[in-house]
Amino acid sequence: MPIEIENIVFSRFVKQTVPFEFISIKELYARCEKSAYDLSKPHRIKFHSLLIITKGQGEHTIDFIPQKLYPGVIIPLTKEQVHHFEKPLQVEGFVISFEEHFITSKISEQNLFHFFQLFHNPVILIGEENIKKLIPFFDLLQNIHIDTNVNLKSELINTTFMGLLFQIKRHSIYQHDIFESQRFKDFLAFKQLLLKKYNQSHNAKDYAKELSFSYKYLNDICKEICNQTAKSFIDNWLLLEIKRNISEKKYTSQEIAFKMGFNEPSNFIRFFKKFTGVTPKHFQKEM
């Protein structure tokens, strides 16, 4: 029997006016156990999170790909991803969860660039020896989070969180490429447009035209930032979103096909099989 994927919104477990939470992984497990919710069950998040590992070893599965966890591993989890925790708890650390608008609507353009660039990475390694350099930010976020004084609370959380992100980025073992600001912005504009119009077009040239880019420029920035052509980026995103939709067990193959912008279910099946080697129905049975 296929696993049904639950969509988890931020307010599912967090009841507070500020859409931001700082909590230990141990506390998260305890809360979910109390609510009879199984974190090891795949679920699709409707908010952003940052998973920071400080002790132990384990595994976390993100969009059907397992990721090893150990001290110094930091994983940005973004809205719409399907993931699940290990059972039982094997690691220690923290989970920071927030609504994207809470961060993006309150920071400068330069900091917004750094935020999106950091969350563009599937995993960040800072090394176990650098965890201690994050502790002052953990302590401050924890104190602000539990403080009942709401005066400038949002602003203080936002500033402290950005400081934590800068510290993480600064101590990353594998220094991530610093993309030229405008080209990275243009890549994000392409990605956002794809999220809005994937059901209307799968053609990279259509996106380039709507963004007033040349097709060559769109290809160049995709190759620079994600090592793919614009067409490959579209195909890979479509494939991942199809897998997510199949996993949710809410739609038929025909419904997913039309939802994803395929005119005929046969074209949808052909597309999926081309990249996975199996049909959507077979993929669902294998889960």
N, C-alpha and C positions, 0 to 999 in steps of 0.2 A: 504494500500500500504506500503511495507517495506521501512524502512529508508535506503538510500544509504550512505555509509560511504566514506568520502573523505580522501585520504592520504595526510597529510600535511608535506612537507619537510621544513627544516630549512630556506631555501632561499625564501619560499613562502611570508614571510612578512619582513624578515631581509636582508638588502642589505649592507653588510660590509665585510671587509677582515678577521676580527677575528670572528670565528664561536662561538660567545658567546654574550648573551644579558641579561642585567639587566633592567627590566621594571616593573612599578607598574601595578597591575591588572586593575586599572582605565584606565591607558594609553593603555593597551592591548585591552580593550573593545572599547575605542574610535578609535583606529587604525582599528579594524575589522569592526566597524560600518561605518567608512569612506570608507573601501574597499568593503562594502556590503557583508561582511562575517558574518554568524551567529554562534557565539561561542557556542550557546546552541544546535547546531546540532552535533551529534556524529561524531568524526573524529579520524583518526588513525595517531599518530605522528611518524615521522621518525627520531627523535632526543630525547635527554633527557631534562627534566625540573625539577625544584624544585619549588613547590608552597608553599609560606609562608603566613599564615594568621595573620594579626595584629589587625583587628577590625571587628565587625559584626558577623553575623551568617548566614550560608547558607548550600549549598550542592553541591557536585561535584561527578559525576558518572565516575568510572574508571573500564573498562572491565566489564560493566553491573552491577556493585555493587555501590550503593550510599554511599558516605562518608560525614559525618557531618563536617562542617567547623565552626571554632570559633577561637578566639585568642590563639595562641600557637600551632596550628595544622600545621604541615609541611608534605607535601606529595611529595615523590620522584616519578616523572612520567618518565617511561622508554620507550625507543624506541619500537615501534610496539603496544603499548597499545591503546585501543579505549577509548576515554573519551569525556565528554562535560561539559561545564560550565552552571551555572544556569542563567536563564533569568527572570527578570532583575538582574543587579548587586546588591548583598546583602552584600558583604564583601570588606574589604580593605586588601592590602598586596602587595606582589611582586611575580613575575614569573621570574625565572632565567632559560634561555634556552641555550643549547650548544650541539655541536656535541661531541659524546663520545671520539673520538680520540684526541680532543683538550685537554682534561684533562688527559687521560690515557697515552698519548705518552710523557708527559712532567714531570711526577712525579716519585718519588722513589718507589721502590717495597713496602716499608712499607706503604706509603701514598696511593698507589694503593689498597692495602688490605683494608684500612679504607674507601676509596671511594666506593668500591664494596660492602662492608659490610653495609654501610649506605643506599645505593640504593637497597639493598636486602629487606629492610623493606617497607611494603605497606603504613604505616603512622607513623609519629614520633610526640610525644607530648612533648613540652618543658615547657608548662605553660605560662600563660599570663604575669606573673611577670618577666619572663626571656627574653621577646622580646627586652627589652631595651638593653640587653647585646649584641644583634646582630646589633644594629643600627650603631656602628662604621664601621662594615663591609659593611653594606648597603651603607653608605655614600662614603666609599672608592671605592667600586665597581661602584657606579654611576659616581663618578668623573673620574675614569679611563676609563669607558665605553664611555663617551662623549669627552674625551681628544683627540685632533687631532694628538698629538705626538705619532707616532707608535713605537718609539724606546723602546724596551723591554716591549711593551704593553701586548703582549701575556703572557710573563713570570710573569708580575705583576698581571694580572687578575687571572692567574692560582694559584699563591701563595695566593692571597687574598681569592679566592673562597675556597681553601683547609682550610684556617684558619676559614672561616665561617662554613664549615662542621664540623671541630673539635669542635667549640663552640656549635654547635647544638647537636652533639653527647655527649658532656660533660654535657649539661643541660637537656638531655632527662629525662623525669619523670620516665619512665620505662626503667631502664638501660638495654640495649640490651646485650645479651650474647656475650662475646668476644670469638669467636671460635679460636681454635688453628690454627695458620696461614697456615700450610701445608694442613691440612684437609679442610679448607675453599677454598684454591687454587684448591684442587682436586675436590671439589664440583663444583666450577666454570668451571673447565675443562670438567666435565661431562655435565654441562648445555650447554656450548658452542658446544660440540660435538653433543648433541641432536639437537641444532638449525641447525646444518649442515646436519645431517643424519636422521632426523625424517622420511623422505620419503623412507628410505631404511630399517629401523628396528625400531620396537617398543618393542624389547626384551632387558631388563636391562642387561642380561648376555652378550649380544653382545657388549654393551657399556663398561662394565667392562673389557672385554677381550681386546678391542682396546686401552683402557687406561692403560692396564697392571695392573689393580686392581683385587683383588679377589672380587667375587660377594658379599661376606659378608662385606668386607670393604666399597664397594659402598653403600650397604644398611645402614651400620652404620653411614656414614657421612650424608646421606640423612635424616635419623631419627634424628640425632643430630641438623642439621641446619634447616630443614624445617618440622620436625615432620611427615615425610612420608617415606614409603619404596621407593626404586628406581623405582619400577614398578608403584606405585601410583603417583610419581612425573611425570613420563612419561605420564601416562594416563591423569592426570589433565592438563598438559601443552598441550597435543593434543586436549583435549576438549576445552580449552580456545582458542587455535588457530583456531579450527574449527568454533567456534562462531564468531570470528573476520572475518574469511573468508566469512561466511554466511552473516554477516552484511554488507560487502562491496558490496554485490549484483552485483558481477562481474563474478561469476562462477556458473555453475550448480552443483547440488549435486554430479554428477558423476565426474566432473572436480575436485571438492574439495576432493573427496574420493581418486583419484589417486594422487593428489598433496600432500596429507597427508600420502601417503604410504599404502593405503588399496588396496589390489588386486582386490576386488570386491565391488561395491557400496552397496551390501546387508550387507557386513561386516561392512562397514562404518555406515550405518543406524542403525544396531544392536548395535554397540559401542556407538553411540550418545544417543540412546534411553535408554540404560542401565544406563547411568549416569544422564540423564535429565528427563526421563519419557515421552519424546515426540520425534517425528521425526524431522530431520533437516528442512523439509518443514514447519512443524507446528511451530517450533521455529522462523522461519523467518516471518511467518504471525503474531505471537504474538508481534513482536518488534514494 
